[in-house]
Amino acid sequence: MGSLDRMIDQVAKEKGISRDTLVEALEAALVSAARKKFGPKVELEAQYSDSSGEIEVFRFRDVVAEVDDPSVEIDLETARKELDPDAEIGDQLGEKIDADSFGRIAAQTAKQVIIQKVKDAERENIYAEYKDRKGDIVTGIVQRFEKKNTVVNLGRAEAILPITEQIPRETYRQTDRIRAMIVDVKRTQKDPQIILSRSDPSFLVKLFEQEVPEIAEGIVKIMCAAREPGQRAKIGVRSTDADVDPVGACVGMKGSRVQAVVQELRGEKIDIIPWNDEPARFVCNALQPAQISKVIIDQVSSTMEVIVDDDQLSLAIGKKGQNVRLAARLTGWKIDVRSESKEEKITGESFERLLAVEGMDEETATILFDNGYRNPEDIARASIAELTSFMGITNEKAVMLQEGALYYVANPPEKVVDSTVDKDDPDATQENGKNTLQEIA
C-alpha cells in the first residue's frame, strides 16, 4: 500500500493540489463506487489509514430482531457471530468492505469522481492564484483562436485576449509569445476565466513601470494616461524629487526607455507630458506641440476654450482631431480649440450682444466680459450678489441688468447671431456658466 501513498504525493506535486484534497477525492470516489454496488440507502464511510497506507470503506447496518432490509439491517445473531460478540439490538455496526469486489462499473465511477475532484481542485487553485493579480503583466503563448478572441497559454492556466482588448490591426499566430495585462478574473462553471488586455491605458502605465526604475522607486509618478491603441498615447508625469526630470526619466538615454515601450506596442506614438496642478497649464502641456495663446475656463461645465494662432490650429487639433481628443481624455476637461481670427469674430459679436442689454454701458460690458460673462444668458443666470461683486455695479443696476438680460433672452432681436456657436462648425456647442480667462505666455 506504500504505492498509493507515493502516488498521492506524486499527483499532489504535479497538479499543485494539497495532499488532503487528494485523499478526500479518493475517499469520495470509493464511497461512490460502493454505493453503485450496495444501493443508495446504504450508509457508507471511507477513511484513509496512514498506518496501512490504504483507503478503507465501511458499511454501517442497524442491529434488529427481525430483518426487513438486509442492505441496512442485520439480525442480532449474525451481528454477534460476524461483527461484535457484545452487539445489542439498536446498535449500529460498521463492516469493512473489500474494494476489489466493487466491479468494473463501480471502479469506472470511482475514476470519474477522482478526475472531477482533481479538476475542481485545480480550478480553485488557479482562481486563487490569479484573482489578486489584476493589473499584472503576464507573458504567454498564443494557443488557439476562438471566433475573434485569442486564447493564451500562461503555463498552468489559459487566458482570453478578447478582440475588444487587442490593439487594432495587430495580428497573432499560434506559438507567438505575447505580453498583456490581467484586467479581470471570473469564476465560471468550467475553468476560471482570465481576461487579458493590450489596449487598456493601464497596460501602457505598467510597461513604463517596468522600463523606468524611477517609477518603480516612486520618484516619478504617472498621474494619468490616455490611448488610442496602435496610434497614439499621452501620459502625464510628475517627479517627487526636484532634481529628477520626469519626462527625461521616462524617455531614457537616447530615447531607449520610451522606445522599448513603443516597440512593445507595435509603433504606437507616445507623448510624455509634464504634470501641472493648474488645469489650464496642464491642458496647454497636453496639447503640445501646439503653442497656446490663451485659455477660457468654464468651471461649471468643466470646459476650456483654447485659443491658438491660426497657423497652430491644425497642430493643436491633430489628425482627425486626435491630439485634442487625447488631451481631453488625459486632463478630464472638455476642450474646444479655436483660432485667433475665429475668436476675434466671436468676441466682437458677443460684446455687441452684451451692449444690447437694456441698462448696459460700455464700461460695465467690458468688466462683465473680462470676467467671463459673454452673453445676456450669462447675466440672466447670475445672482444679484455675483453681479454686485464687480466694481461700479450697484444693487439697483444689477437688478436692471438682469431684467434687461431676461427680456433680451425672451425677445431676441431679429438677425442676431448667437456668437457663442460657430454656425459653420457642426461640432461647436454652446457652454454655460461663468468663465475665467487666462493668458498663456
C-alpha positions, 0 to 999 in steps of 0.5 A, a space after each residue: 500500500 506504500 504505492 498509493 501513498 507515493 502516488 498521492 504525493 506524486 499527483 499532489 506535486 504535479 497538479 499543485 493540489 494539497 495532499 488532503 484534497 487528494 485523499 478526500 477525492 479518493 475517499 469520495 470516489 470509493 464511497 461512490 463506487 460502493 454505493 453503485 454496488 450496495 444501493 443508495 440507502 446504504 450508509 457508507 464511510 471511507 477513511 484513509 489509514 496512514 498506518 496501512 497506507 490504504 483507503 478503507 470503506 465501511 458499511 454501517 447496518 442497524 442491529 434488529 430482531 427481525 430483518 426487513 432490509 438486509 442492505 441496512 439491517 442485520 439480525 442480532 445473531 449474525 451481528 454477534 457471530 460476524 461483527 461484535 460478540 457484545 452487539 445489542 439490538 439498536 446498535 449500529 455496526 460498521 463492516 469493512 468492505 473489500 474494494 476489489 469486489 466493487 466491479 468494473 462499473 463501480 471502479 469506472 465511477 470511482 475514476 470519474 469522481 477522482 478526475 472531477 475532484 482533481 479538476 475542481 481542485 485545480 480550478 480553485 487553485 488557479 482562481 486563487 492564484 490569479 484573482 489578486 493579480 489584476 493589473 499584472 503583466 503576464 507573458 504567454 503563448 498564443 494557443 488557439 483562436 476562438 471566433 475573434 478572441 485569442 486564447 493564451 497559454 500562461 503555463 498552468 492556466 489559459 487566458 482570453 485576449 478578447 478582440 475588444 482588448 487587442 490593439 487594432 490591426 495587430 495580428 497573432 499566430 499560434 506559438 507567438 509569445 505575447 505580453 498583456 495585462 490581467 484586467 479581470 478574473 471570473 469564476 465560471 462553471 468550467 475553468 476560471 476565466 482570465 481576461 487579458 488586455 493590450 489596449 487598456 491605458 493601464 497596460 501602457 502605465 505598467 510597461 513604463 513601470 517596468 522600463 523606468 526604475 524611477 517609477 518603480 522607486 516612486 520618484 516619478 509618478 504617472 498621474 494619468 494616461 490616455 490611448 488610442 491603441 496602435 496610434 497614439 498615447 499621452 501620459 502625464 508625469 510628475 517627479 517627487 524629487 526636484 532634481 529628477 526630470 520626469 519626462 527625461 526619466 521616462 524617455 531614457 538615454 537616447 530615447 531607449 526607455 520610451 522606445 522599448 515601450 513603443 516597440 512593445 506596442 507595435 509603433 504606437 506614438 507616445 507623448 510624455 507630458 509634464 504634470 501641472 496642478 493648474 488645469 489650464 497649464 496642464 491642458 496647454 502641456 497636453 496639447 503640445 506641440 501646439 503653442 497656446 495663446 490663451 485659455 477660457 475656463 468654464 468651471 461649471 461645465 468643466 470646459 476650456 476654450 483654447 485659443 491658438 494662432 491660426 497657423 497652430 490650429 491644425 497642430 493643436 487639433 491633430 489628425 482627425 482631431 486626435 491630439 485634442 481628443 487625447 488631451 481631453 481624455 488625459 486632463 478630464 476637461 472638455 476642450 474646444 480649440 479655436 483660432 485667433 481670427 475665429 475668436 476675434 469674430 466671436 468676441 466682437 459679436 458677443 460684446 455687441 450682444 452684451 451692449 444690447 442689454 437694456 441698462 448696459 454701458 460700455 464700461 460695465 460690458 467690458 468688466 462683465 466680459 473680462 470676467 467671463 460673462 459673454 452673453 445676456 444668458 450669462 447675466 440672466 443666470 447670475 445672482 444679484 450678489 455675483 453681479 454686485 461683486 464687480 466694481 461700479 455695479 450697484 444693487 439697483 443696476 444689477 437688478 436692471 441688468 438682469 431684467 434687461 438680460 431676461 427680456 433680451 433672452 425672451 425677445 431676441 432681436 431679429 438677425 442676431 447671431 448667437 456668437 457663442 456657436 460657430 454656425 459653420 462648425 457642426 461640432 461647436 456647442 454652446 457652454 454655460 456658466 461663468 468663465 475665467 480667462 487666462 493668458 498663456 505666455 
